[in-house]
Amino acid sequence: MTHRDKFGRLTFGRKWVRHDDSEAATLRLPITLPLKIRRSDDSFSVEDATGRSVSFIQFDDEPSRRAQTRRFSQDEAREIAQMIARLLTDVDAEAGASTSRTIPLENLSAENDE
């Protein structure tokens, strides 16, 4: 059985059907506050209270290598890690909860930024 996609190309098998996102179950990945920033040899990581890494920001202080690998300087990477931790903590503060609350990632959207 053949179908045509939106570009007119032939596809074989089952026709692709778009699913409505509102029907899908929301993904809940909790982050437990407080957040910590840890520095390793070439990166900063933002970790939650359970020790799970939320993000990694890699840096390189040698300018020629930094240009080739497109990494941040150490100061830029530290500032980015602080901004990530601050934004995730601010989302929890807007909800009016304590600092040890677990927040789902679905509450983190551009709409929450002000």
C-alpha positions in Angstrom: 0.0 0.0 0.0 1.5 3.3 -1.0 0.8 6.8 0.1 2.2 10.2 -0.8 3.8 12.5 1.9 3.3 16.2 1.9 6.0 16.7 -0.7 4.4 14.2 -3.1 7.0 11.5 -2.6 5.8 7.9 -2.5 5.9 6.2 0.9 5.3 2.6 1.6 3.5 1.0 4.5 1.3 2.9 7.0 0.4 6.5 6.4 1.9 8.9 8.8 -0.6 10.5 11.1 0.1 13.5 13.2 -0.9 13.1 16.9 -2.2 16.0 18.9 0.2 16.9 21.7 -2.5 17.7 24.1 -3.5 14.0 24.2 0.0 12.8 24.9 1.0 12.3 28.5 3.2 15.0 29.9 6.9 14.2 30.5 7.7 14.6 34.2 11.4 14.7 35.0 11.8 16.2 38.5 14.5 18.5 39.7 15.1 18.6 43.4 16.2 21.9 44.8 18.6 23.3 46.0 20.9 23.3 42.9 24.7 23.2 43.1 27.3 24.3 40.6 30.3 22.0 40.4 33.5 22.7 38.4 35.6 19.9 36.8 38.7 20.2 34.7 37.0 21.5 31.6 33.3 22.1 32.5 30.8 23.3 34.9 27.8 21.2 35.8 24.5 22.2 37.5 23.4 19.4 39.8 20.2 19.0 41.9 20.1 17.9 45.5 20.2 14.2 44.6 23.4 14.7 42.6 21.8 14.3 39.2 23.3 16.6 36.6 20.9 19.0 35.0 23.3 20.6 32.5 27.0 20.7 31.5 28.7 23.8 30.2 32.1 23.1 28.7 34.9 25.7 28.5 38.4 26.1 27.2 40.8 28.9 28.1 43.2 28.5 25.2 41.9 31.0 22.6 43.0 29.1 19.5 41.5 25.8 20.7 38.4 27.6 21.9 37.8 29.0 18.4 38.1 25.5 16.9 35.9 23.7 19.4 33.5 26.6 19.8 33.5 26.4 23.6 33.1 29.2 26.1 35.7 30.8 28.3 35.8 29.8 31.9 34.1 33.0 33.0 31.4 32.7 30.4 30.7 29.1 31.3 30.4 30.0 35.0 28.0 32.8 34.3 25.8 30.5 32.1 25.8 27.8 34.9 24.7 30.5 37.4 21.9 31.7 35.1 20.6 28.1 34.6 20.6 27.5 38.3 19.0 30.9 39.0 16.3 30.4 36.4 15.4 26.9 37.7 15.2 28.2 41.2 13.1 31.2 40.2 10.5 28.9 38.6 10.2 27.2 42.0 10.0 30.6 43.9 7.1 31.7 41.6 5.2 28.7 42.7 5.6 29.8 46.4 7.2 26.5 47.6 10.1 25.7 49.9 13.6 25.2 48.7 13.5 21.4 48.9 10.5 21.0 46.5 10.6 18.8 43.4 9.6 20.7 40.2 8.7 19.0 37.0 10.3 20.2 33.8 6.9 20.8 32.1 6.6 24.0 34.3 9.8 25.4 32.6 8.8 27.2 29.5 9.4 30.5 27.9 6.1 31.8 29.2 7.6 31.6 32.8 10.4 34.0 31.9 9.8 37.6 32.6 
